[in-house]
Amino acid sequence: MNDTHHTPGAEGTASESTERPGVGTLVIDMARMRLGRVMDYVGARAQLRPPAGGCEWDVSPEYIREARGDEILHASVAEISQAPKGQAS
């Protein structure tokens, strides 16, 4: 069973699990509070890209966690509302 106790000083970091989210997984970069899709792992860094595309950024895997459904929905709604009129699908 997973131990979900709070570790002092661990605010802003993902769980202590050594499992990394797989390539293609939507995650939250908790250091930047951004939603991104895991594109790759290079060395000790995860490479993330915004779900709608754009520039990748690097983050230490300890600062990412899988996105929850409500976070994915919120990002999707924001993306659609920012799309030029007639281009939202």
C-alpha positions as CSV (number, residue, x, y, z in Angstrom):
1,M,0.0,0.0,0.0
2,N,1.1,3.6,-0.6
3,D,2.1,5.7,2.3
4,T,0.6,9.1,1.7
5,H,2.1,10.9,4.7
6,H,3.3,14.5,4.4
7,T,7.0,15.0,4.2
8,P,8.2,18.3,5.7
9,G,10.0,20.5,3.2
10,A,8.5,18.6,0.2
11,E,6.0,21.3,-0.7
12,G,5.9,21.8,-4.5
13,T,7.4,18.4,-5.3
14,A,5.6,15.4,-6.7
15,S,5.1,12.2,-4.7
16,E,8.1,10.2,-3.6
17,S,7.2,7.5,-6.1
18,T,10.1,6.6,-8.4
19,E,7.7,5.9,-11.3
20,R,7.9,8.6,-14.0
21,P,4.8,9.5,-16.1
22,G,5.1,8.0,-19.5
23,V,5.8,9.8,-22.7
24,G,2.6,11.4,-23.9
25,T,1.1,11.7,-20.5
26,L,-0.4,15.1,-19.5
27,V,1.3,16.3,-16.3
28,I,1.4,19.3,-14.0
29,D,4.8,21.0,-13.7
30,M,4.4,22.0,-10.1
31,A,7.4,24.4,-10.2
32,R,5.7,26.5,-12.8
33,M,2.1,25.5,-12.3
34,R,1.7,24.6,-16.0
35,L,0.1,21.7,-17.8
36,G,2.3,19.9,-20.2
37,R,2.7,16.7,-22.2
38,V,5.7,14.6,-21.5
39,M,7.7,14.5,-24.8
40,D,10.8,12.7,-23.6
41,Y,13.3,12.3,-20.8
42,V,16.8,13.5,-21.4
43,G,19.3,12.8,-18.7
44,A,17.8,13.8,-15.4
45,R,15.2,16.1,-17.0
46,A,11.7,15.7,-18.4
47,Q,10.9,17.6,-21.5
48,L,7.3,19.0,-21.5
49,R,5.3,20.8,-24.2
50,P,2.0,22.6,-23.9
51,P,-0.9,20.4,-24.9
52,A,-1.8,22.7,-27.8
53,G,1.8,22.7,-29.0
54,G,4.5,25.2,-28.6
55,C,8.0,25.4,-27.1
56,E,9.2,22.6,-24.9
57,W,10.6,23.3,-21.5
58,D,12.7,21.1,-19.2
59,V,11.9,20.3,-15.6
60,S,13.2,17.9,-13.0
61,P,10.9,14.8,-12.9
62,E,10.4,15.3,-9.1
63,Y,8.3,18.4,-9.9
64,I,5.8,16.7,-12.2
65,R,2.7,14.6,-11.5
66,E,0.0,13.3,-13.6
67,A,-2.7,15.8,-14.3
68,R,-6.2,15.2,-12.9
69,G,-9.3,15.2,-15.1
70,D,-10.5,18.6,-13.9
71,E,-7.1,20.1,-14.7
72,I,-7.1,18.7,-18.2
73,L,-10.7,19.9,-18.7
74,H,-9.8,23.4,-17.4
75,A,-6.8,23.6,-19.8
76,S,-9.0,22.4,-22.7
77,V,-11.7,25.0,-22.1
78,A,-9.0,27.7,-21.9
79,E,-7.5,26.5,-25.1
80,I,-10.8,26.5,-26.9
81,S,-11.7,30.0,-25.6
82,Q,-8.4,31.4,-26.9
83,A,-8.7,29.8,-30.4
84,P,-9.6,32.2,-33.2
85,K,-13.3,32.2,-33.9
86,G,-14.3,29.3,-36.2
87,Q,-11.2,27.3,-35.5
88,A,-12.3,25.6,-32.2
89,S,-13.2,22.0,-32.9
